[in-house]
Amino acid sequence: MQITPITRRKSQADVPVFAPLASRPLGIWDSFATARRNVLELIPAASLHLPILSGKSVGRWHMVTDPTANRRILKEAPDDYPKSSVTKDILRPAIGESLFVAEGEHWRWQRKLAAPVFTHRNVAALGPVMTAAAERAADRIAASRGRAADMLAEMVQATYEVISDVTFSGKDGFDRDALNRAIEAYLDDAAKVSILDILAVPTWVPRLSRERAKRLLAGPKTSADGLIEARKRDGARPVPDLLDLLLAGGDGSDRQMTTQELRDNLLTFILAGHETTALTLAWALYLCAFDPAVQEAARDEAAGVLGQGPAARPATAEDVAKLPYTRQIIDEALRLYPPGGFMSRTAKAPDVLAGHEVQPGDTVSLPVYALHRNHRLWEDPARFRPERFADRAAIDRYAYLPFGDGPRICIGASFAIQEAVIILATLLARFRFTAVPGRVPKPVMIVTLRPEGGVWLEVQDA
Ligand code: HEM
């Protein structure tokens, strides 16, 4: 379908909300206070213009916003740039040495077992779960017509329904709500960067909030183990879920995953996949309300495939290819508000990145939020222009990293995109969303980039 090009005014009001970056690099104590408040404010504003910034606080650090250097870190020499310990220490108590956390051989083995789970065919087969969650979300939101509703809360619920249905699809006494509560408490509490992390105190010194969060997860972990054991006994479900696909993984020469390894990886899919997709959708809806002309064009596209208003049907995996503009809105939401807005690595070998010398032990960060807004790489970077993704070949792969890249690229990227397009198109075909004056969400990143205050939008029938 042809989308009518959108004519825009050029004024400040055309720029969606952004986080103010640091006017200068921060010292240790300022860094600590800032990281607890908003990691984005640690990024010096100069990284919106320069390819690399280097400095020294606890140790030497580099912030890289140069595509060639990004390619080197993520794709050419990933073994020289393992994930830095802060991220891993935050996640390890919840998900052990699973795919997201592991390095070296242990990572390679798990990635090989997990890769077949996310083939195009398997992801497409999970489409009906996404369609059903989109329809339930639309039915819930319909009850808010005529008033404002928090789209962040709605999207968190919808994506949790999807991920829990495709990981632990059996009801078999498994308490999903308890797991959800534990995960939310974990992300809210334990994930706050601890002062002990900033000062690089060894991880065997317990972080109190993280210990509390670990205890919260103990119950849900035990019941997940019970469910996995039962599945091993009873065999796969008629429509295989992620647990069945992981159990079927391997080429015969590998050892299978133990119950604990399976559980940690399923929890990883939930932790890495559910909130990130919800945030993408919440920001996309904020942007659609911010720019009604974009919303109208996306609605025309969705209506052409699904119908319009209360009679519209929910989108399916087969519809995704017919919804290219909806996909561009998701791509642009991921550019402006990447849920993984800051990736951190620790250099293991001497190197040179964008002309700066790197030594073993240096912290090498990819401030994805700033990369996606870098003036050397993007035209009018602060503006919301989904059309910039109409020609994907024109986008430099290493200037746009919402899912990372190289061997550690997000394993669930196509799962997330399919889910986000299905849910966004379903909602735009049924509703019209309007911004609520004075309720602009603030981009705040602790572990993921969240819209602080939620995304409150007024809902009407389309
Ligand atoms: C819009 C949604 C999502 C975003 C923005 C996102 C972002 C990312 C990023 C940036 C990484 C790389 C981190 C790094 O290299 O430091 C990553 C890795 C990963 N993601 Fe996602 N993700 C999303 C959805 C998902 C989903 C739906 C799943 C699973 C169902 C998932 C599972 C994983 C796993 C397991 C890894 C680690 C892969 C490895 O290290 O081999 N993610 N994700």
Residues whose N, C-alpha, C, O or C-beta is under 5 A from the ligand:
A	BS01	HEM	L99 F100 R111 F269 A272 G273 T276 T277 T280 P339 G340 M343 L401 P402 F403 G404 P407 R408 I409 C410 I411 G412 A413 F415 A416
